[in-house]
Amino acid sequence: MDMVPEAALAVPNEEALAAERQVREDQIRYAEAAVSGIRSILTGAQFYRLRQYCIEGKTESEITEAEGVTQQAVSKSLVSALKKRENF
């Protein structure tokens, strides 16, 4: 127990947890607005995959597994969606 830093044993207070939760909620709202704003220029698959990747924090592998497609298909779709976003 002597080797564990005291800060690691500290329990976050409710205020800190609420602040962290608020920051995460704000990040999600911002990401949703950004993704929704470009929805009209993306294919359905691109929109779905970009949302899963950017908002829900899923990896390419998780998206691949859920959709039953190749990793290359997901990767190309995300790259294409991000390029379209840059030009939006």
Contacts in CASP RR format, 6 or more apart in sequence:
PFRMAT RR
TARGET T0000
AUTHOR 0000-0000-0000
METHOD contacts of the structure
MODEL  1
MDMVPEAALAVPNEEALAAERQVREDQIRYAEAAVSGIRSILTGAQFYRL
RQYCIEGKTESEITEAEGVTQQAVSKSLVSALKKRENF
12 20 0 8 1.000
28 55 0 8 1.000
31 54 0 8 1.000
31 55 0 8 1.000
32 51 0 8 1.000
32 55 0 8 1.000
34 54 0 8 1.000
34 85 0 8 1.000
35 47 0 8 1.000
35 50 0 8 1.000
35 51 0 8 1.000
35 54 0 8 1.000
35 55 0 8 1.000
37 88 0 8 1.000
38 81 0 8 1.000
38 84 0 8 1.000
38 85 0 8 1.000
38 88 0 8 1.000
39 47 0 8 1.000
41 84 0 8 1.000
41 88 0 8 1.000
42 50 0 8 1.000
42 81 0 8 1.000
42 84 0 8 1.000
43 77 0 8 1.000
45 77 0 8 1.000
46 77 0 8 1.000
46 78 0 8 1.000
46 80 0 8 1.000
46 81 0 8 1.000
46 84 0 8 1.000
47 81 0 8 1.000
49 63 0 8 1.000
49 74 0 8 1.000
49 77 0 8 1.000
49 78 0 8 1.000
49 81 0 8 1.000
50 78 0 8 1.000
50 81 0 8 1.000
50 82 0 8 1.000
50 85 0 8 1.000
52 58 0 8 1.000
52 62 0 8 1.000
52 63 0 8 1.000
52 66 0 8 1.000
53 59 0 8 1.000
53 60 0 8 1.000
53 63 0 8 1.000
53 78 0 8 1.000
58 66 0 8 1.000
60 71 0 8 1.000
60 74 0 8 1.000
60 75 0 8 1.000
60 78 0 8 1.000
61 71 0 8 1.000
63 74 0 8 1.000
64 70 0 8 1.000
64 71 0 8 1.000
64 73 0 8 1.000
64 74 0 8 1.000
67 74 0 8 1.000
END
